[in-house]
Amino acid sequence: MMFKGRVGGISDDGLGMLKVGGRKFYVPFAYPGDVVQVWKAKRRFGRRIALDFEVIDESPLRHGARCPHFGTCGGCLWQGLKYKEQLRLKAKIFERITGVKAEIKSSPKIWGFRNVSNFIVITSGIGLKGYGNPLGVVNLRECPVFSKRTQGYLRALRGFLKETGLRPWNPREKSGEIHYLQIREGKFTGEVMVTLIAHVKPSNEILKAFNDHFSQADSIYWSLKVDGRDDPRGEAGLIAGKPYIRERVKDVTYFLHPNSFFQTNSYALPLLLKAVEGSTDGERVLDLYSGVGTFGVWLAKRGFKVEGVELNPFAVGMANRNAELNGVDSIFRVGKAEETPIRDYDTVIVDPPRKGLKEAAELLVKSGVEKVIYVSCNPKAFKLDYERHLKGVYHIDGAILIDMFPHTPHVEAVVELVKKE
C-alpha cells in the first residue's frame, strides 16, 4: 500500500484524518494541513492506522518539537503542534463530543510540568511506551515535559542495575526483577520521591545500593509487585527518608505517597481548583470520589463544610492526613459513591474514574441536590452520564476546560449542572 494525501481533520483521540479513494485513514503525529506519504497502514479497532509514513509538506499549524523522542514516544502526540492550536483543537473536540461550548484555560507551564513519571524498565530499554507498540519502549535520554533531572534519574537507575545485576522485566516471557521506576517531584517544594517497582524482595545489600544511587531523594521506596500486569503498582515499603513528600498548591499543602493519585500538572492545578470553587454554591459540600482530598481540602480551606467519600481506604487515610496538615475541618470516609446517602448538601462534586458515574448518576438524580459539579478528563463518559441519566433533571449551566495535559489531545473539564425548575 502506498498513497499520498492531505490531513483534513483531527480525530477525537488526536490523530490526523485523511480520505483516499473513499477510505478514511488515521495518522499519528499528523495535523490538519499536513501532506503525508503513507507506505503502510494496519486495521486496528475498526480503523485504518498509518504505521509507516512521512510528512512531505508541513501544515502551518506545526512547529518544531523540543523532545528528540517525538514521533516515536507515545507520551506527546501533539508536541509538533503550536500550543495555541492545541488549545483550539481541544475545545473543538470537547464541543464535538459533548455539544458544549466551553472556554479553555492554558497551562501556565508547558514544559517540566508533570510531577510524576513512570519509567518502564524492560529488556528492550528504559523509558516510556512507544506509540502503537504495547510491548516496546522508547529508550529515553530526556523528557522535557517531566523534569530537567530525567537524565540523572535514568543514569542512576542504569548504574544500579549494572552494579546489582538485577534483570529488567521481559514482557513476553513474564520474567525479570525490575519493572518500573516511578519518580515524583514536588514542583513547588523541590521534594523528590523515588520508587522502584520490582518482582523480587531485596537483600540488605541491594537496598543499600539503591539508596546510594538515589541518595539525593527525600523519600525512597521499594515496591514489591506480585503480578505480571504491566502497571506500576505494588506493595510499597519505605527504605530511606520520609514516608511522604509534599506538594504546595497556593495556600494548601498535600502529602504524596507512591500509591496516591494526584493531578499530574502542579502548575495548572490551581486553575482547576479555582474553577471548582467558583462553581460551588452554598455551604455544605459532598466530595464524591474524593481521592486524597484534592478538591475537598482546598474547599474546606475556603470555609466550606466538606464531607468526602472514596472507595479506596488508603486514599481516605491520606485525605484525612491532608485535612489535618492544613488545619481544616473536613471529614473523609470509605464508601461506594453509588451507595452514599445524599442529604441536605448544597453542592455535590463528582470526579469519577474514566468510565464515568454509571450507577452513581441515578443516585444524584434521586437526591434532588441543586448543584452538581462534574469534573472529567473523559468527555465521552460525561456525555453518556448526562444523556442517559442526568439530562432529565439537570441542565448544563456552564463549563470550563483546563489544559492539564499539554502536547496531548486530553483536557480536564469542569461542568456545572443545575437542577431544572
Secondary structure per residue as TSV (DSSP state, phi and psi in degrees):
chain	resnum	aa	ss	phi	psi
A	1	M	-	360.0	131.7
A	2	M	-	-152.4	126.9
A	3	F	E	-156.9	166.9
A	4	K	E	-128.5	144.8
A	5	G	E	-165.0	164.9
A	6	R	E	-102.1	131.7
A	7	V	-	-69.3	124.7
A	8	G	-	-104.9	-17.8
A	9	G	E	-157.5	-175.8
A	10	I	E	-129.2	137.6
A	11	S	-	-79.6	168.9
A	12	D	T	-61.3	-26.7
A	13	D	T	-100.6	16.2
A	14	G	S	89.5	14.9
A	15	L	-	-95.2	144.1
A	16	G	E	-67.8	142.2
A	17	M	E	-119.2	136.6
A	18	L	E	-143.2	154.4
A	19	K	E	-115.5	132.3
A	20	V	E	-136.3	120.4
A	21	G	T	58.0	36.7
A	22	G	T	81.7	-2.9
A	23	R	E	-106.7	145.3
A	24	K	E	-101.3	134.7
A	25	F	E	-123.8	150.0
A	26	Y	E	-117.8	129.7
A	27	V	E	-124.0	114.8
A	28	P	T	-69.0	150.2
A	29	F	T	63.1	21.3
A	30	A	-	-122.3	148.9
A	31	Y	-	-131.8	160.6
A	32	P	T	-53.1	129.2
A	33	G	T	102.1	-19.7
A	34	D	-	-66.6	139.8
A	35	V	E	-103.0	124.0
A	36	V	E	-121.2	144.4
A	37	Q	E	-103.6	118.9
A	38	V	E	-108.6	127.3
A	39	W	E	-102.9	-26.3
A	40	K	E	-149.8	138.1
A	41	A	E	-137.5	154.0
A	42	K	E	-133.9	143.0
A	43	R	E	-82.5	121.3
A	44	R	E	-135.6	126.5
A	45	F	T	51.1	40.8
A	46	G	T	80.7	6.5
A	47	R	E	-124.8	152.6
A	48	R	E	-93.7	112.6
A	49	I	E	-104.7	127.5
A	50	A	E	-72.0	127.0
A	51	L	E	-105.5	-35.5
A	52	D	E	-125.4	109.3
A	53	F	E	-154.4	168.6
A	54	E	E	-144.7	138.2
A	55	V	E	-83.0	114.9
A	56	I	E	-102.0	-14.4
A	57	D	E	-146.8	116.1
A	58	E	-	-82.0	143.7
A	59	S	-	-68.8	147.9
A	60	P	T	-66.6	-10.1
A	61	L	T	-79.1	-10.0
A	62	R	B	-83.0	158.0
A	63	H	-	-149.3	171.8
A	64	G	-	-70.5	133.9
A	65	A	-	-77.2	144.6
A	66	R	S	-80.6	-33.3
A	67	C	-	-85.1	133.1
A	68	P	T	-68.0	-14.8
A	69	H	T	-94.3	0.6
A	70	F	T	-59.9	136.5
A	71	G	T	101.7	-17.4
A	72	T	T	-121.4	-39.9
A	73	C	B	-69.8	138.2
A	74	G	S	-82.0	0.2
A	75	G	S	-77.6	-35.9
A	76	C	-	-127.1	78.8
A	77	L	T	-64.6	-28.6
A	78	W	T	-110.6	19.5
A	79	Q	T	-66.4	-22.8
A	80	G	T	-84.0	4.9
A	81	L	B	-106.5	134.1
A	82	K	-	-53.7	142.2
A	83	Y	H	-63.4	-38.7
A	84	K	H	-61.5	-34.8
A	85	E	H	-71.9	-34.7
A	86	Q	H	-56.7	-47.6
A	87	L	H	-63.1	-44.4
A	88	R	H	-60.9	-44.2
A	89	L	H	-69.7	-35.1
A	90	K	H	-62.7	-44.9
A	91	A	H	-64.3	-38.0
A	92	K	H	-66.2	-44.2
A	93	I	H	-64.4	-42.4
A	94	F	H	-60.8	-43.8
A	95	E	H	-66.4	-38.8
A	96	R	H	-62.8	-39.2
A	97	I	H	-76.7	-45.6
A	98	T	H	-100.3	-20.5
A	99	G	S	81.1	7.2
A	100	V	-	-107.3	123.2
A	101	K	-	-86.9	127.8
A	102	A	-	-139.9	145.6
A	103	E	E	-69.5	144.4
A	104	I	E	-119.5	134.9
A	105	K	E	-105.1	132.1
A	106	S	-	-77.6	155.8
A	107	S	-	-71.9	134.0
A	108	P	S	-59.1	-29.1
A	109	K	-	-130.8	139.5
A	110	I	S	-114.5	2.4
A	111	W	S	-130.3	141.0
A	112	G	S	66.3	24.4
A	113	F	-	-88.9	-25.4
A	114	R	B	-69.7	132.6
A	115	N	S	-97.3	-0.6
A	116	V	E	-147.9	145.6
A	117	S	E	-145.6	138.9
A	118	N	E	-110.6	103.7
A	119	F	E	-87.8	125.2
A	120	I	E	-78.8	137.5
A	121	V	E	-118.1	97.8
A	122	I	E	-131.7	173.7
A	123	T	T	-61.5	-27.5
A	124	S	T	-89.6	-3.2
A	125	G	E	154.5	-179.9
A	126	I	E	-126.5	122.1
A	127	G	E	166.4	-129.9
A	128	L	E	-123.8	160.5
A	129	K	E	-65.9	141.3
A	130	G	E	-79.4	153.2
A	131	Y	T	-65.3	128.2
A	132	G	T	73.1	14.5
A	133	N	E	-132.8	85.5
A	134	P	E	-63.5	-23.4
A	135	L	E	-102.5	0.4
A	136	G	E	-106.0	173.2
A	137	V	E	-147.5	145.3
A	138	V	E	-87.5	119.1
A	139	N	E	-73.4	99.1
A	140	L	-	-75.6	145.9
A	141	R	S	-106.7	-35.5
A	142	E	-	-153.2	169.8
A	143	C	B	-149.3	92.4
A	144	P	T	-67.4	-16.4
A	145	V	T	-84.7	-14.3
A	146	F	T	-99.3	-69.7
A	147	S	B	-159.4	145.9
A	148	K	T	-66.7	-19.4
A	149	R	T	-90.8	6.2
A	150	T	H	-54.2	-45.6
A	151	Q	H	-57.9	-41.7
A	152	G	H	-65.7	-40.6
A	153	Y	H	-61.6	-46.0
A	154	L	H	-69.4	-34.9
A	155	R	H	-64.6	-41.0
A	156	A	H	-64.5	-40.3
A	157	L	H	-64.3	-45.3
A	158	R	H	-64.3	-36.7
A	159	G	H	-64.9	-38.6
A	160	F	H	-64.9	-44.3
A	161	L	H	-63.3	-41.0
A	162	K	H	-65.2	-41.0
A	163	E	H	-68.0	-40.4
A	164	T	H	-92.3	-20.7
A	165	G	-	75.6	9.9
A	166	L	-	-67.6	140.9
A	167	R	-	-94.7	139.3
A	168	P	B	-63.1	158.7
A	169	W	B	-69.4	137.6
A	170	N	B	-103.2	105.6
A	171	P	T	-67.4	-23.9
A	172	R	T	-79.7	-42.7
A	173	E	T	-91.3	-8.3
A	174	K	T	55.3	50.7
A	175	S	B	-139.7	164.4
A	176	G	-	118.3	172.3
A	177	E	S	-109.3	-38.6
A	178	I	E	-111.1	127.3
A	179	H	E	-115.8	-39.7
A	180	Y	E	-145.8	152.9
A	181	L	E	-121.7	119.5
A	182	Q	E	-105.8	131.0
A	183	I	E	-120.7	128.0
A	184	R	E	-114.9	136.0
A	185	E	E	-122.8	130.6
A	186	G	-	-79.6	103.9
A	187	K	T	-63.5	-30.8
A	188	F	T	-102.2	-6.7
A	189	T	T	-112.2	-20.5
A	190	G	-	79.8	3.4
A	191	E	-	-81.6	146.8
A	192	V	E	-128.2	135.1
A	193	M	E	-120.3	130.7
A	194	V	E	-117.6	129.0
A	195	T	E	-130.6	125.0
A	196	L	E	-99.4	125.4
A	197	I	E	-99.7	116.1
A	198	A	E	-134.7	159.1
A	199	H	S	-101.1	16.9
A	200	V	S	-141.0	143.9
A	201	K	-	-76.2	132.3
A	202	P	-	-85.1	148.7
A	203	S	-	-80.1	169.4
A	204	N	H	-62.4	-35.0
A	205	E	H	-66.3	-40.4
A	206	I	H	-67.2	-41.4
A	207	L	H	-61.5	-41.2
A	208	K	H	-64.3	-41.4
A	209	A	H	-63.8	-42.7
A	210	F	H	-63.8	-43.5
A	211	N	H	-61.3	-41.0
A	212	D	H	-63.5	-41.2
A	213	H	H	-71.9	-24.3
A	214	F	T	-120.7	38.2
A	215	S	T	-65.2	-19.0
A	216	Q	T	-81.4	-9.0
A	217	A	-	-74.1	150.5
A	218	D	S	-82.9	-22.6
A	219	S	E	-147.8	129.7
A	220	I	E	-129.5	127.1
A	221	Y	E	-123.6	149.7
A	222	W	E	-115.2	121.1
A	223	S	E	-111.0	115.6
A	224	L	E	-84.1	121.6
A	225	K	-	-102.4	123.5
A	226	V	-	-106.9	7.6
A	227	D	S	-130.7	171.5
A	228	G	-	-99.3	10.3
A	229	R	-	-67.1	149.2
A	230	D	S	-89.2	75.9
A	231	D	S	-150.9	158.7
A	232	P	S	-88.5	46.5
A	233	R	-	-112.6	138.3
A	234	G	-	-166.1	-175.6
A	235	E	E	-88.1	103.2
A	236	A	E	-81.8	127.9
A	237	G	E	-124.8	128.7
A	238	L	E	-69.6	130.8
A	239	I	E	-116.3	-18.1
A	240	A	E	-163.9	149.7
A	241	G	E	81.9	-155.4
A	242	K	-	-87.4	149.6
A	243	P	S	-68.9	-23.0
A	244	Y	-	-134.8	153.4
A	245	I	E	-110.0	167.6
A	246	R	E	-116.4	147.0
A	247	E	E	-124.3	136.9
A	248	R	E	-112.1	123.5
A	249	V	E	-116.5	102.9
A	250	K	T	55.4	-115.9
A	251	D	T	-99.8	13.2
A	252	V	E	-118.0	134.1
A	253	T	E	-111.0	136.2
A	254	Y	E	-119.9	136.4
A	255	F	E	-79.2	140.2
A	256	L	E	-121.9	143.3
A	257	H	-	-133.9	158.6
A	258	P	T	-55.0	-31.2
A	259	N	T	-96.8	11.1
A	260	S	-	-85.1	138.4
A	261	F	-	-91.6	129.0
A	262	F	-	-143.7	142.6
A	263	Q	-	-53.2	135.6
A	264	T	S	-79.0	-15.7
A	265	N	B	-110.8	97.6
A	266	S	T	-65.4	-30.5
A	267	Y	T	-76.8	-32.9
A	268	A	T	-89.2	-13.0
A	269	L	H	-57.9	-40.7
A	270	P	H	-57.5	-34.7
A	271	L	H	-64.0	-40.8
A	272	L	H	-66.3	-45.2
A	273	L	H	-64.3	-40.7
A	274	K	H	-69.3	-32.6
A	275	A	H	-64.4	-42.9
A	276	V	H	-65.7	-45.4
A	277	E	H	-59.0	-43.0
A	278	G	H	-66.5	-21.8
A	279	S	H	-95.0	-8.0
A	280	T	-	-81.3	125.3
A	281	D	-	-108.0	157.4
A	282	G	S	76.2	-156.9
A	283	E	S	-117.7	-39.9
A	284	R	E	-95.7	127.9
A	285	V	E	-126.3	134.3
A	286	L	E	-106.8	124.3
A	287	D	E	-106.0	94.4
A	288	L	E	-80.7	148.4
A	289	Y	T	55.6	50.2
A	290	S	-	-74.4	-14.7
A	291	G	T	56.1	-132.4
A	292	V	T	-89.4	14.4
A	293	G	T	87.6	23.9
A	294	T	H	-55.8	-51.1
A	295	F	H	-79.7	-44.7
A	296	G	H	-60.5	-44.5
A	297	V	H	-68.4	-40.2
A	298	W	H	-58.3	-47.3
A	299	L	H	-68.4	-38.7
A	300	A	H	-62.8	-34.2
A	301	K	H	-63.6	-23.1
A	302	R	T	-100.9	15.0
A	303	G	T	97.0	-1.9
A	304	F	-	-76.3	148.7
A	305	K	E	-91.6	109.2
A	306	V	E	-113.3	134.6
A	307	E	E	-121.2	136.1
A	308	G	E	-119.7	146.9
A	309	V	E	-129.6	131.2
A	310	E	E	-148.4	139.5
A	311	L	S	-72.5	-33.2
A	312	N	-	-82.3	113.9
A	313	P	H	-61.1	-35.4
A	314	F	H	-63.7	-44.5
A	315	A	H	-62.2	-38.0
A	316	V	H	-63.0	-43.1
A	317	G	H	-59.9	-41.5
A	318	M	H	-65.6	-40.0
A	319	A	H	-61.8	-43.0
A	320	N	H	-67.5	-34.6
A	321	R	H	-64.5	-40.7
A	322	N	H	-65.8	-36.8
A	323	A	H	-63.5	-43.7
A	324	E	H	-66.0	-42.5
A	325	L	H	-57.3	-37.0
A	326	N	T	-95.6	1.3
A	327	G	T	65.3	37.0
A	328	V	-	-110.7	155.0
A	329	D	-	-98.2	83.5
A	330	S	E	-136.3	154.5
A	331	I	E	-124.3	130.3
A	332	F	E	-120.6	135.4
A	333	R	E	-138.8	160.2
A	334	V	E	-79.8	133.9
A	335	G	-	179.0	162.5
A	336	K	-	-87.2	134.9
A	337	A	G	-57.5	-41.7
A	338	E	G	-73.6	-7.6
A	339	E	G	-114.6	11.5
A	340	T	-	-86.6	121.1
A	341	P	-	-68.6	126.8
A	342	I	-	-104.0	109.6
A	343	R	-	-97.7	-118.9
A	344	D	S	-97.1	47.8
A	345	Y	-	-77.8	148.0
A	346	D	S	-86.8	-36.1
A	347	T	E	-138.3	138.7
A	348	V	E	-116.1	126.7
A	349	I	E	-101.9	130.0
A	350	V	E	-123.7	128.4
A	351	D	-	-130.5	73.5
A	352	P	-	-74.4	167.2
A	353	P	-	-63.0	173.4
A	354	R	T	-58.6	-24.7
A	355	K	T	-74.7	-13.2
A	356	G	-	96.6	-170.5
A	357	L	-	-76.2	-43.4
A	358	K	T	53.6	-117.1
A	359	E	H	-60.5	-31.8
A	360	A	H	-65.2	-22.5
A	361	A	H	-63.3	-39.5
A	362	E	H	-64.7	-34.9
A	363	L	H	-60.8	-44.3
A	364	L	H	-63.4	-42.1
A	365	V	H	-60.8	-43.5
A	366	K	H	-73.7	-22.9
A	367	S	H	-70.7	-33.1
A	368	G	-	77.5	10.0
A	369	V	-	-59.9	141.8
A	370	E	S	-72.5	-35.4
A	371	K	E	-132.0	130.8
A	372	V	E	-123.8	129.8
A	373	I	E	-108.2	114.7
A	374	Y	E	-101.7	114.6
A	375	V	E	-104.3	129.1
A	376	S	E	-155.5	143.4
A	377	C	S	-104.1	7.9
A	378	N	-	-128.2	92.3
A	379	P	H	-62.3	-27.7
A	380	K	H	-68.6	-39.6
A	381	A	H	-66.4	-41.6
A	382	F	H	-59.6	-46.0
A	383	K	H	-59.3	-43.8
A	384	L	H	-62.1	-45.9
A	385	D	H	-60.7	-43.2
A	386	Y	I	-70.1	-48.2
A	387	E	I	-66.7	-39.6
A	388	R	I	-83.6	-30.3
A	389	H	I	-126.5	-48.0
A	390	L	I	-89.7	-22.7
A	391	K	T	-61.6	-33.2
A	392	G	T	-68.0	-23.0
A	393	V	T	-113.3	-31.3
A	394	Y	E	-119.7	146.4
A	395	H	E	-112.6	154.3
A	396	I	E	-81.9	119.7
A	397	D	E	-102.2	2.7
A	398	G	E	152.7	160.6
A	399	A	E	-151.2	144.4
A	400	I	E	-127.6	135.3
A	401	L	E	-104.8	136.7
A	402	I	E	-119.4	126.6
A	403	D	-	-82.5	87.6
A	404	M	-	-82.8	-12.1
A	405	F	S	-132.6	65.2
A	406	P	T	-55.5	147.9
A	407	H	T	72.8	12.6
A	408	T	S	-129.0	166.5
A	409	P	S	-78.2	-4.5
A	410	H	-	-82.2	152.3
A	411	V	-	-150.7	151.1
A	412	E	E	-99.8	132.2
A	413	A	E	-114.6	139.8
A	414	V	E	-117.2	109.6
A	415	V	E	-111.0	128.6
A	416	E	E	-96.7	119.3
A	417	L	E	-113.1	126.8
A	418	V	E	-119.5	137.9
A	419	K	E	-62.7	134.5
A	420	K	-	-70.3	150.3
A	421	E	-	-67.7	360.0
